Amino acid sequence: MKTLICPYCGCSLVRLGISKEKAATYSFAGSEYHFCCRDCADEFAADPEQHLQRTKDLVVCPTCLAEKTPELTFTFEYAGEKIPYCGCPYCREVFLKAPDYYIKRLEGTEAMEGVGDFIRGGSDRDAITPISRGDGDFDLLIVGGGSAGFSAAIKGAELGARVAMAELGTLGGTCVNVGCVPSKTLIRAAEANHRRTHHPFEGIAATNGQPDWPVVRDHKDALVTGMREGKYRDVLRSYEAVTLFEQRSTVTSGNSITLADGRQITAGKLVITTGASPWAAPIPGLAEAGYLDSTSAMALDTLPSSLIVIGASAVGLELAQMFLRLGVQVTLLEALPRIVPAEDPAIGNVLAEYLADEGMEIHAGVTIERVERNGSYTVRFSQDDRASTATAEQLLVATGRRANTKGFGLDDVGVTLGKRGEVVVNEYLQTANPDIYAAGDVTGEPMFVYVAAYGGTTAAENALTGDARPFDLTALPKVTFTDPQVASVGFTEEEIRYQGAEPLTAELPLEHVPRALAARDTRGFVKLVADASTRKIVGAHILASEAGEMITELALAVQFGLTIENLTSAFHPYLTLSEGIKLAAQTFDKDVAKLSCCAG
Ligand SMILES: Cc1cc2nc3c(=O)[nH]c(=O)nc-3n(C[C@H](O)[C@H](O)[C@H](O)COP(=O)(O)OP(=O)(O)OC[C@H]3O[C@@H](n4cnc5c(N)ncnc54)[C@H](O)[C@@H]3O)c2cc1C
C-alpha cells in the first residue's frame, strides 16, 4: 500500500484533507512527490535526497491516519498482505469493514465522503472528513476570541484547516476574564469568610474578622491572569495553524473581514463568536444614576456597606450571596414571583429561606418604578400593590446579557438577528448567510461556557466539512453557584404534565443522606422526575451544597434514558453526597424512613 505522506514534514496528506490533485507537487529524479503545502515543497527542493531518506519509512495507519515510525507500527493480514496500522483494535476492525475504501483513501485517490458513516457508527471518535478550503487566505475565520472562538479554532486546526481569529478585546472572553473564573473564586473566598463564624462543628472556635477586599480582589485577578495565559494564549500558541489578529474588524462578506489597520482577510467560511454583554432592563432613572454590572462589581476598589441587587437569576444571586458573605448588607429585588425563576418552583422557595436566614433581604414579584441617586441609591418598587423603597450605597443590575452583534457589519452581510439582537442560526449553527456560522452567547440563550465551547466545535466542523452535525442541547445540565448550589437537568414535573405525559416524582430531603448528616449540612433536597409509563428519568432538580458535582450523573441518566432501577442498582459510594441520588431513586417505591444507612 502506498501512503500519501508529505516527503518534507512527514505528515499524512489525507489526514489534512488534501488529495493528490490538490497537493503541491514537485518532480525529482523522474518521480512526482506530493506535499502538504508550498513551503514544504520549497524546503524539499533544497535537498530532496536527504528528505526522502528521512521520511521514507514513515507509515500511516489506514484508518485513523496516525503517522508512525516503523518500530511503533503493528500489522494485520488482509488479502495476503501485511497491513501496517497503529495497533488499536478499533482501527483494524473499522478498516476491515471497507478495506478497498481505506486503501484508496490512503493513496489519495479516493474522495473521503462517507468515511464518517463507518467511523462514527456506534462510536464518536474523530472522523476524518475532507474540509472545504475555498480560495481565501484562510479556510476558517473566527470573529471573537472567547470560549466559543477558541473551540472553533482548535477544531479547525485539528481538521487541518488554516484558521484566523480576530479579537478586539481581552483574549479569552467572558468566562476566564469577567465571568465563571473570577466569580467562582470570589464565591469560594466569601464562603471561607462566612465559615469563620458560621460552621456547624462544636469545639472549633469561630474566628471573626473583616475580609481585606483589595487583597481578595487582587488574588482573584492573579488567578484570572494565570488562567488566561495558560488556558488561552499559550494554548493558541501551540496551534501553528491558527493566526491571531488582535484588533477590531468589520465583517464585509460571508468570506471576508477588514481589520482596523485596513488589511482585508479572506476565508472559505466565517464563524461569529462575539459573545454577549451585560444588559440592563429599561428602568426609569437607571441610566442617569449609573450602576454596577457583574464586571465592575467584581473589580470594585472598596466594598460597599450595603448593596441592592436587581435580578435573581444565576449571576445576580451568586454575586448577591458573595457580597453578603463578605459583610455587605444585601437587598435582592426580582420581578418574577420567585428567585431562580427558571428552576423548579420548590428550589426558589427553599433557597430564598436559606438566604434570608443568612441575612439577605429578598423581595420577589416586584415592579421597579424608579432608581434615584443622591449620594446613596434609592430604588422605588411596588410589591403586592404596596409601594416600597430600598436604599443602599451601591446598586448592581443583573437583568441578563445581550448578544454583541452591533457595529461590525453583520447587518449588511445577510445574517438575520432575533428580537434580542442575537444571531439566528439553524440547528447546524449556520446563519441566513450560508458561509457564516455562529456559536456561543452571540446566538442567545442558554448562555453557558460549556454550551459555547460545544457550539464552537460544532460550528467549525459543520462549516469546514459540510457535515450537518446538529447542535443538540438535550440533557443540558445547569448550575447556579449559590450555597447551597442549584443544579438541574431535563424537565420539571409541570413540564412533563404540560406535554401530556404522566410524571412520577420522588423528593428526598438531604437530612436522609448520611454525607449531609456527617458534614452537618442538611440544607436542600434531591428531586427526581420519571416518566410513569417507562420509568425513565426525565428530569432532576437538586438543591445541595455540591449539587453541581451531582448533576452530571443525572444528565447522563436523562441523555441515555436510564430508568429508576438503573439508578437504584448502581453503586454509589458510602458517604458521598451522590448517594442521595440513589436514595432519591429508591424513594420512588420505598419509604425513605425505613431505609438503613447503605443497606438499600
Ligand atoms: C459573572 C458571570 C459568571 C458566569 N459564570 C458561569 C459559570 O459558572 N458557568 C458557565 O458555564 N458559564 C458562566 N457564565 C457564562 C459564560 O461566561 C459565557 O456563556 C461564555 O463565556 C460565553 O462564551 P462566548 O465565547 O460565547 O463569548 P465570550 O467569552 O464573551 O467571547 C466573545 C469574544 O468576542 C470578542 N468580541 C466581541 N465583539 C467583537 C468584534 N466585533 N470583533 C472581534 N471580537 C469581538 C469579545 O471581546 C470576547 O473576547 C458566566 C457569565 C458571567 C457574566
Ligand as a Chemical Component Dictionary entry (heavy atoms), coordinates in Angstrom:
data_LIG
# 
_chem_comp.id                   LIG 
_chem_comp.type                 NON-POLYMER 
_chem_comp.pdbx_formal_charge   0 
_chem_comp.three_letter_code    LIG 
# 
loop_
_chem_comp_atom.comp_id 
_chem_comp_atom.atom_id 
_chem_comp_atom.alt_atom_id 
_chem_comp_atom.type_symbol 
_chem_comp_atom.charge 
_chem_comp_atom.model_Cartn_x 
_chem_comp_atom.model_Cartn_y 
_chem_comp_atom.model_Cartn_z 
_chem_comp_atom.pdbx_ordinal 
LIG C1  C1  C 0 -20.472 36.817 36.083 1  
LIG C2  C2  C 0 -20.615 35.634 35.159 2  
LIG C3  C3  C 0 -20.463 34.361 35.654 3  
LIG C4  C4  C 0 -20.588 33.267 34.805 4  
LIG N1  N1  N 0 -20.423 32.020 35.327 5  
LIG C5  C5  C 0 -20.555 30.935 34.528 6  
LIG C6  C6  C 0 -20.361 29.634 35.053 7  
LIG O1  O1  O 0 -20.072 29.452 36.232 8  
LIG N2  N2  N 0 -20.506 28.578 34.206 9  
LIG C7  C7  C 0 -20.831 28.758 32.888 10 
LIG O2  O2  O 0 -20.964 27.770 32.170 11 
LIG N3  N3  N 0 -21.000 29.983 32.357 12 
LIG C8  C8  C 0 -20.870 31.078 33.142 13 
LIG N4  N4  N 0 -21.029 32.325 32.613 14 
LIG C9  C9  C 0 -21.348 32.445 31.173 15 
LIG C10 C10 C 0 -20.091 32.255 30.316 16 
LIG O3  O3  O 0 -19.071 33.086 30.787 17 
LIG C11 C11 C 0 -20.417 32.557 28.866 18 
LIG O4  O4  O 0 -21.515 31.770 28.467 19 
LIG C12 C12 C 0 -19.246 32.244 27.922 20 
LIG O5  O5  O 0 -18.071 32.839 28.383 21 
LIG C13 C13 C 0 -19.584 32.736 26.510 22 
LIG O6  O6  O 0 -18.515 32.457 25.653 23 
LIG P1  P1  P 0 -18.509 33.086 24.180 24 
LIG O7  O7  O 0 -17.264 32.595 23.531 25 
LIG O8  O8  O 0 -19.795 32.881 23.527 26 
LIG O9  O9  O 0 -18.398 34.653 24.413 27 
LIG P2  P2  P 0 -17.232 35.466 25.093 28 
LIG O10 O10 O 0 -16.430 34.637 26.005 29 
LIG O11 O11 O 0 -17.858 36.691 25.639 30 
LIG O12 O12 O 0 -16.271 35.835 23.878 31 
LIG C14 C14 C 0 -16.610 36.777 22.940 32 
LIG C15 C15 C 0 -15.345 37.464 22.495 33 
LIG O13 O13 O 0 -15.616 38.193 21.324 34 
LIG C16 C16 C 0 -14.946 39.446 21.393 35 
LIG N5  N5  N 0 -15.658 40.364 20.501 36 
LIG C17 C17 C 0 -16.841 40.993 20.697 37 
LIG N6  N6  N 0 -17.147 41.714 19.602 38 
LIG C18 C18 C 0 -16.141 41.535 18.710 39 
LIG C19 C19 C 0 -15.893 42.022 17.390 40 
LIG N7  N7  N 0 -16.720 42.824 16.770 41 
LIG N8  N8  N 0 -14.754 41.622 16.780 42 
LIG C20 C20 C 0 -13.882 40.781 17.400 43 
LIG N9  N9  N 0 -14.076 40.305 18.632 44 
LIG C21 C21 C 0 -15.196 40.677 19.271 45 
LIG C22 C22 C 0 -15.036 39.814 22.866 46 
LIG O14 O14 O 0 -14.017 40.747 23.198 47 
LIG C23 C23 C 0 -14.831 38.455 23.527 48 
LIG O15 O15 O 0 -13.475 38.194 23.788 49 
LIG C24 C24 C 0 -20.887 33.448 33.430 50 
LIG C25 C25 C 0 -21.040 34.749 32.924 51 
LIG C26 C26 C 0 -20.906 35.827 33.771 52 
LIG C27 C27 C 0 -21.053 37.209 33.205 53 
# 
loop_
_chem_comp_bond.comp_id 
_chem_comp_bond.atom_id_1 
_chem_comp_bond.atom_id_2 
_chem_comp_bond.value_order 
_chem_comp_bond.pdbx_ordinal 
LIG C1  C2  SING 1  
LIG C2  C3  SING 2  
LIG C2  C26 DOUB 3  
LIG C3  C4  DOUB 4  
LIG C4  N1  SING 5  
LIG C4  C24 SING 6  
LIG N1  C5  DOUB 7  
LIG C5  C6  SING 8  
LIG C5  C8  SING 9  
LIG C6  O1  DOUB 10 
LIG C6  N2  SING 11 
LIG N2  C7  SING 12 
LIG C7  O2  DOUB 13 
LIG C7  N3  SING 14 
LIG N3  C8  DOUB 15 
LIG C8  N4  SING 16 
LIG N4  C9  SING 17 
LIG N4  C24 SING 18 
LIG C9  C10 SING 19 
LIG C10 O3  SING 20 
LIG C10 C11 SING 21 
LIG C11 O4  SING 22 
LIG C11 C12 SING 23 
LIG C12 O5  SING 24 
LIG C12 C13 SING 25 
LIG C13 O6  SING 26 
LIG O6  P1  SING 27 
LIG P1  O7  DOUB 28 
LIG P1  O8  SING 29 
LIG P1  O9  SING 30 
LIG O9  P2  SING 31 
LIG P2  O10 DOUB 32 
LIG P2  O11 SING 33 
LIG P2  O12 SING 34 
LIG O12 C14 SING 35 
LIG C14 C15 SING 36 
LIG C15 O13 SING 37 
LIG C15 C23 SING 38 
LIG O13 C16 SING 39 
LIG C16 N5  SING 40 
LIG C16 C22 SING 41 
LIG N5  C17 SING 42 
LIG N5  C21 SING 43 
LIG C17 N6  DOUB 44 
LIG N6  C18 SING 45 
LIG C18 C19 SING 46 
LIG C18 C21 DOUB 47 
LIG C19 N7  SING 48 
LIG C19 N8  DOUB 49 
LIG N8  C20 SING 50 
LIG C20 N9  DOUB 51 
LIG N9  C21 SING 52 
LIG C22 O14 SING 53 
LIG C22 C23 SING 54 
LIG C23 O15 SING 55 
LIG C24 C25 DOUB 56 
LIG C25 C26 SING 57 
LIG C26 C27 SING 58 
# 
